[in-house]
Amino acid sequence: MANWQIEEGIGESRALLIENDQIIGAKLFWLSKDCARTILMAKIVSRQAGSSRGLCLSPCGTEINASGLPRDATEGSDVRLIITREAIAERGRLKRAQARYFGDDNPNIPPASIFASGDLVTRFPAGLWEDVWDAASSAQIDFPGGSLLISTTPAMTLIDIDGDGSPRELALAAVPAIAQAVQWFDIGGSVGIDFPTIQDKLGRKQVDAALEAALANWPHERTAINGFGFVQLVARLEGPSLLQRFATSRVGACARMALRRGEMAEGAGRILLLTVHPALKAKLKEEWLVELAQRTGKEVRIETSPSLALEAAQAQIIAQ
């Protein structure tokens, strides 16, 4: 039976849905933000007369677009909200977190976040998080005869299919990889899939049926494949996907992975040496390095190497 496992990292929490040692899905939460389904008190900063919507401020200073506010809730008053979507960074802007009024006497208990309800583990099984992280970093998933190339835009996530074989054969071969991608990368919102153009109606129906079966356990709505090979999916969006993390903060993602590699380093010695690209050093917060030293029981030293890729941080234990 599939179960969510949670690994609490430095600066982030990671979740994997694992069944029979295989990854079904993944999620990533950066600890500086309020995740979806969090209930909190926030102060109304501004609100137009007669509107049920307003701008609120959380205790940690996060701006939140709130809906469903009661009429008697005025600017400056505190209201109880539930986060419905985490803030999402996009190219050139930040989309504020979304929330709705929850009320002090609301009897409904929302489903707990995966990060609150999953099984906490010391470490994921070897290699599983690396598989997800590397695939998200490259924004590509290979399958027999082709590959998915995935890109994020402010409007939607786009999945392009490239490979060999007839359009129908290539489209059918890509379907399992599409099901893998949307769950591995925690993709939500609007998703566009650009299948090869399949001329005959029967071939398009076969692809539709295969896609329906592959996504049966992933809550979503979708259109049928059209004559140009395009399909649109719509799924609940609660926060940035792993792909959006890399698209808007690749250095931050790589810095957190460098810390994970440091935490996993083995060997005898009292010094943990992290060698990183120079851009990563500025992202390694002092409190993160202090926590890394506490977790490993070693003195942490940072060296830089311009020849290293952002994703290729190295960690080793040395005696001196």
Residue, then its C-alpha position, 0 to 999 in steps of 0.5 A: m500500500a502506498n504511503w507518504q514518507i516525510e524527510e525534514g531537511i534544512g530549509e525544506s521538507r520533502a515528501l515521497l509517496i512510495e509503493n513497493d519501493q517505487i515513487i508514485g508522487a512527490k512534494l516539496f515545501w520550503l519552510s519560510k512559507d505557509c503551506a496550503r491547509t494551514i489555519l492562521m490568524a491574519k490582520i486585514v490590511s485593506r478592504q474595499a467597502g462591500s467586498s468580501r475580499g481583502l488583503c491580509l497580513s500573516p504573523c510572519g509578514t506574508e501578504i495574503n489575498a483573502s476571500g469570504l470575509p464577514r461584513d463586520a471585519t474591518e481594516g485592522s481587525d484579526v480574522r481566522l483564515i485557511i490557506t488554499r494556495e501557497a504564494i508562488a513566485e513567477r518570472g518578474r512577480l510574486k503571486r500572493a498566497q490565497a486564503r478564505y475565511f475560516g471563522d472561529d467557530n467553524p466546525n469543519i476540520p480540513p484534511a491535514s497537509i501531507f507534511a503533517s499527516g505523512d510518516l516521518v523518516t530519518r532518510f528516504p530509501a537510497g536514491l529515490w529523492e535524487d531520482v525525483w530531484d534530478a528529473a525536476s532539475s532537467a525538466q525532462i522525463d525519458f521513456p522508451g522511444g522518446s522524452l517529455l520536455i516540460s516548461t512552466t509559464p505564468a499561464m500553465t505548465l506545458i508538456d512537449i513530446d519528442g521521439d521516434g515512431s508514428p504519431r499514435e505510437l509515440a503518443l501512447a508511449a508517452v502516456p505513462a511518462i505523463a502520469q509520472a511527471v504530474q505526480w513526481f513534480d506535484i504539478g497543479g493548475s492548468v497543464g497543456i500536453d502537446f501530443p503529436t498530431i494524429q490524423d485519424k479519429l480512432g487513434r485519438k480515441q485510443v490516446d484519450a482512453a490510455l490517458e484516462a486510465a493512466l491518470a485515474n488516481w490523480p484528481h483532475e479534469r481534462t479535455a479530449i485530444n483535439g485534431f492538433g494533438f492538444v490536451q488540457l488538464v486542470a488540477r487543484l493548485e496548492g503551491p508551486s510545483l518542483l518545476q516552478r521551484f527550479a524555474t524561479s529559484r534554481v540557486g535556492a533549490c541547489a543550495r538546499m540539496a547541497l545541505r542534504r548531501g552534507e548531512m548524508a556525507e559519511g566517513a571519519g573526521r571532524i570537518l564537513l567540507l562542502t564544495v559548491h559553485p560560488a553562487l550557492k555560497a551566498k544562498l547558504k544562510e548562516e542558520w542553515l550552516v549552524e543546523l547542519a553542524q548540529r545535525t552532523g556533529k562536525e565543523v562545517r567549512i565551505e569552499t567554492s569552485p567555479s567549475l562545478a555546476l550549480e547542481a553538482a555540490q560535493a560533500q566530504i568528511i576530512a580529518q583536518 
